[in-house]
Amino acid sequence: MAAERVSLEQLQSDWSKYQNHDIQLTSPLVVCGSFYDSLVLAPQRIFCPEENAVGLANGDSTQYYAIAAQNQASRIIVKCRNNYYKVRSGDIVRGLKARVISPQHLLTGKSVSTRHTAKDKLPKPKKDELRVVGANIENYFADLGGYAQKKTTVEQQALQTRKLVKALKAMHADVFAFCEMQVGDKAPKLLLETLNKGKNQYAYVSMGLVDRDRIGGAFVYNKERVRPCAEWLSAYKDTSSHYCARVALQGFETLDKNGQGTGQRFIVSLSHFKSKRPGRGNYDTNIKRVENADSLLAVIPTAITLYGDSDLLLLGDYNCYTQETPIQKIIRAGYVDMLPHGAPNDFSYNYKGESGYLDRCFANPSMAAQVIRVRPWHVNADWYYQHGFYKMKDKSYHRYSDHDPIIVDIKLR
């Protein structure tokens, strides 16, 4: 018997009417995520409730619960045989044929045909602009013993380096602020061995944490365009701990075509706030993220004095969506949240079918006036979150991490 053509509205109004029936949806759907043997589809991309509502760590939120309920009601889970390496969030599904097995759950023995809509191409910055990139590069380790031992093999490390370097070259950045890079010099050196092959263009800021194998951060810069001013600065007093490299700042000075300093300076911070616990949201780790925000804000006056300039970009993986306390605290301190201006209704991360901005870009007012463009580059987050870079064994730069990088073009005045 031919599949019955129904609209999404008809189906959702009475699931029991179509139970165990073969249907063809007349409404287009968007892939919001994928896991195991299923796709998460909805009429449009689903955003995490905390992007638009106060999080639960700040008390019960009627708006939060309303958005969460709407997100849950709009989902359709389709069990299918897709090659998930070829499907990405944001893809469009038209004319879906499947059997209704229960409310919000469909089954098809075939793969689901999707149409890509996302564009990967990233234009180069103009010659009189500087490009600064904040990027979580997902456990980039050189020393595979200790903390990294169960996370990465030598083969996986080589694959991640290849994908990452290909992406970095396509970004054409002058400064990179990396999160989730192994603390110390080994990981930056490993990365630059490949990134600089054929042209000694990039250098890194040594943080001096030689024997630390935990997650930290690093600054990498185009030494033909900028140079560091003074030493790096941590938001934490204990610089013997790996954690000091998770909230760090560095000043840079631009160079002219002869490699001489121009006197134009700016400050970049990288922040990797305390991570969420899967399934537990804001509750117990929100306090730590608030402390991270307080530490960052407290060290900024010292950075302005040290580097001799007040133009400031705050980048990194804040592990907070837009309405969560740490983000709002930074905004109330006078920093401009640049992504809602440059890329509203966008995202840098996708988890279990819900998108949002975990990766941020803030600027003080003087720097905000000099930001030409800011947006995420969707090369990672849209891919099946259980892929991991080590499973996408292709020649692309896709899925070198689980977060999308934030691209910021500035024109200093």
Residue pairs with C-beta under 8 A, 6 or more apart in sequence:
1 22
2 22
3 22
3 23
3 24
3 97
4 18
4 21
4 22
4 23
4 24
5 23
5 24
5 26
6 18
6 23
6 24
6 25
6 26
7 25
7 26
7 27
8 25
8 26
8 27
8 29
8 43
9 27
11 18
11 23
11 25
11 100
12 73
15 100
15 102
15 103
15 104
16 103
18 100
19 100
19 101
19 102
20 99
20 100
20 101
21 99
21 100
22 97
22 98
22 99
23 97
23 98
23 99
23 100
24 95
24 96
24 97
25 95
25 96
26 95
27 43
28 92
28 93
28 94
29 41
29 42
29 43
29 76
29 92
29 93
29 94
29 96
30 41
30 42
30 43
30 44
30 45
30 89
30 90
30 91
30 92
30 93
31 39
31 40
31 41
31 87
31 88
31 89
31 90
31 91
31 92
31 93
31 114
32 40
32 41
32 42
32 45
32 46
32 75
32 89
32 350
32 353
32 354
32 355
33 39
33 40
33 89
33 350
33 351
33 352
33 353
33 354
33 384
33 385
34 40
34 82
34 84
34 87
34 89
34 384
34 385
35 352
35 384
35 385
35 386
36 386
37 79
37 80
37 81
38 77
38 78
38 79
38 80
39 77
39 78
39 80
39 82
39 87
39 93
39 112
40 46
40 75
40 76
40 77
40 352
40 353
41 75
41 76
41 77
41 78
41 93
41 96
42 74
42 75
42 76
42 353
43 74
45 89
45 90
45 347
45 355
46 71
46 74
46 75
46 353
46 354
46 355
47 71
47 345
47 347
47 354
47 355
47 356
48 321
48 351
48 354
48 355
48 356
49 55
49 63
49 64
49 67
49 68
49 71
50 64
50 281
50 282
50 320
50 321
50 322
50 323
50 324
50 356
51 321
51 322
51 323
51 356
51 357
52 63
52 67
52 322
52 323
53 61
53 63
53 64
53 66
53 67
53 323
54 61
54 63
54 64
54 323
55 61
55 64
55 281
55 282
55 286
55 321
55 323
55 324
55 325
56 64
56 281
56 282
56 283
57 281
57 282
57 283
57 286
57 324
57 325
58 282
58 325
71 354
75 104
75 353
76 104
76 105
76 106
77 104
77 105
77 106
78 96
78 98
78 105
78 106
78 107
78 108
78 112
79 101
79 105
79 106
79 107
79 108
80 98
80 107
80 108
80 109
80 110
80 111
80 112
81 108
81 109
81 110
81 111
82 111
82 112
83 111
84 384
84 387
85 383
85 384
85 387
85 391
85 392
85 394
87 112
87 114
87 384
88 116
88 118
88 382
88 383
88 384
89 350
89 353
89 355
89 381
89 382
89 383
90 116
90 117
90 118
90 378
90 382
91 114
91 115
91 116
91 117
92 114
92 115
92 117
93 112
93 113
93 114
93 115
94 113
94 115
96 106
96 108
96 112
97 108
97 110
98 106
98 107
98 108
99 106
99 107
99 108
100 106
101 107
118 378
118 382
119 378
120 377
120 378
120 379
120 398
122 170
122 171
122 172
122 377
122 407
124 172
125 131
125 172
125 409
126 409
128 411
129 372
129 409
129 410
129 411
130 174
130 175
130 225
130 226
130 254
130 266
130 409
130 410
130 411
130 412
131 171
131 172
131 173
131 174
131 175
131 407
131 408
131 409
131 410
132 173
132 174
132 175
132 176
132 177
132 268
132 313
132 315
132 408
132 410
133 171
133 173
133 175
133 176
133 177
133 315
133 405
133 406
133 407
133 408
134 177
134 179
134 270
134 315
134 316
134 317
134 359
134 360
134 361
134 405
134 406
134 408
135 176
135 177
135 178
135 179
135 359
135 401
135 403
135 405
135 406
136 178
136 179
136 180
136 272
136 316
136 317
136 359
136 401
136 402
136 403
137 164
137 178
137 179
137 180
137 181
137 400
137 401
138 160
138 180
138 389
138 400
138 401
138 402
138 403
139 148
139 151
139 152
139 180
139 215
140 160
140 164
140 178
140 180
140 181
140 182
140 187
140 191
141 147
141 148
141 151
141 152
141 157
141 182
141 187
141 213
142 157
142 182
142 186
142 187
142 189
142 190
143 182
143 184
143 186
143 187
143 213
144 152
144 153
144 154
144 157
145 213
146 213
147 213
147 214
147 215
148 182
148 213
152 160
152 390
153 390
155 390
156 389
156 390
159 389
159 390
159 393
160 389
160 390
160 400
161 190
161 191
161 194
162 194
163 389
163 392
163 396
163 397
163 398
163 399
163 400
164 191
164 397
164 400
164 401
165 191
165 194
165 195
166 396
166 397
166 400
167 379
167 397
167 400
167 405
168 176
168 195
169 195
170 397
171 377
171 405
171 407
173 222
173 407
174 221
174 222
174 225
174 226
175 219
175 220
175 221
175 222
175 226
175 252
175 268
176 219
176 220
176 221
177 217
177 219
177 268
177 269
177 270
177 315
177 316
178 217
178 218
178 219
178 220
178 270
179 215
179 217
179 246
179 270
179 271
179 272
179 316
179 317
180 215
180 217
180 272
180 317
180 401
181 187
181 188
181 191
181 215
181 216
181 217
181 218
182 212
182 213
182 214
182 215
182 216
183 207
183 209
183 212
183 213
183 214
183 215
183 216
183 217
183 242
183 245
184 207
184 209
184 210
184 211
184 212
184 213
184 216
185 204
185 206
185 207
185 210
187 218
188 204
188 206
188 218
188 220
189 204
191 204
191 220
192 202
192 203
192 204
192 220
195 201
195 202
195 220
196 202
201 222
201 223
201 224
202 220
202 221
202 222
202 223
203 220
203 221
203 223
204 218
204 219
204 220
204 221
205 218
205 219
205 220
205 221
205 228
205 232
205 250
207 216
207 218
207 232
207 245
207 248
208 239
209 216
209 239
209 240
209 242
209 244
209 245
212 242
214 242
214 243
215 242
215 246
215 272
216 242
216 243
216 244
216 245
216 246
216 272
217 245
217 246
217 248
217 270
217 272
217 316
218 245
218 270
219 228
219 232
219 248
219 250
219 268
219 270
221 227
221 228
221 252
224 255
224 259
225 254
225 255
226 252
226 253
226 254
226 255
227 252
227 253
227 255
227 261
228 250
228 251
228 252
228 253
229 250
229 251
229 252
229 253
229 265
229 307
229 308
229 309
230 251
230 306
230 307
232 248
232 249
232 250
233 248
233 249
233 250
233 299
233 302
233 303
233 306
234 244
234 245
234 247
234 248
234 249
234 299
235 244
235 247
235 248
235 249
235 292
235 295
235 296
235 298
235 299
236 243
236 244
236 247
236 295
238 244
246 271
246 272
246 273
246 292
247 269
247 270
247 271
247 272
247 273
247 292
247 295
247 296
247 299
248 269
248 270
249 267
249 268
249 269
249 270
249 299
249 300
249 303
250 267
250 268
250 269
251 265
251 266
251 267
251 268
251 303
251 306
251 307
251 308
251 309
252 265
252 266
252 267
252 268
253 261
253 262
253 263
253 264
253 265
254 261
254 262
254 264
254 265
254 412
255 261
255 262
256 262
264 412
265 307
265 308
265 309
265 311
266 309
266 311
266 312
266 313
266 367
266 410
266 412
267 303
267 304
267 307
267 309
267 310
267 311
267 312
267 313
268 312
268 313
268 315
269 296
269 300
269 303
269 312
269 313
269 314
269 315
269 316
270 315
270 316
271 292
271 296
271 314
271 315
271 316
271 317
271 318
271 360
272 316
272 317
272 319
273 288
273 289
273 292
273 293
273 316
273 317
273 318
273 319
273 320
273 326
274 285
274 288
274 289
274 292
274 319
275 285
275 319
276 282
276 285
276 319
277 283
277 284
277 285
282 324
285 319
286 324
286 325
286 326
289 318
289 319
289 320
289 324
289 325
289 326
290 325
290 326
290 329
292 318
292 326
293 318
293 325
293 326
293 327
293 329
293 330
294 329
296 314
296 330
297 329
297 330
297 333
300 312
303 312
304 310
304 312
310 364
310 366
311 364
311 366
311 367
311 370
311 412
312 335
312 363
312 364
312 367
313 361
313 362
313 363
313 367
313 408
313 410
314 330
314 335
314 360
314 361
314 362
314 363
315 359
315 360
315 361
315 406
315 408
316 359
316 360
317 358
317 359
317 403
318 326
318 327
318 358
318 359
318 360
319 358
320 326
320 327
320 358
320 360
321 327
321 356
321 357
321 358
322 337
322 340
322 356
322 357
327 337
327 360
330 337
330 362
331 337
331 362
334 364
334 365
335 362
335 363
335 364
336 362
336 363
336 364
336 365
336 368
337 360
337 361
337 362
338 361
338 362
338 363
338 368
338 371
338 374
338 408
339 346
339 357
339 360
339 361
339 374
339 375
339 376
339 406
341 374
342 361
342 371
342 373
342 374
342 375
343 374
343 375
343 376
346 357
346 375
346 376
347 355
347 356
347 357
347 376
347 381
347 404
348 356
348 357
348 358
348 359
348 376
348 381
348 403
348 404
348 405
348 406
349 355
349 356
349 357
349 358
349 359
349 381
349 402
349 403
349 404
350 381
350 382
350 385
351 385
352 385
355 381
357 376
358 403
359 376
359 403
359 404
359 405
359 406
360 406
361 374
361 406
361 408
363 371
367 410
369 413
370 410
370 411
370 412
370 413
371 408
371 409
371 410
372 409
372 410
372 411
373 407
373 408
373 409
374 406
374 407
374 408
374 409
375 406
375 407
376 404
376 405
376 406
376 407
377 404
377 405
377 406
377 407
378 404
379 397
379 398
379 399
379 400
379 404
379 405
380 398
380 399
380 400
380 401
380 402
380 403
380 404
380 405
381 402
381 403
381 404
383 392
383 398
383 399
385 402
387 399
388 399
388 402
389 399
389 400
389 401
392 398
392 399
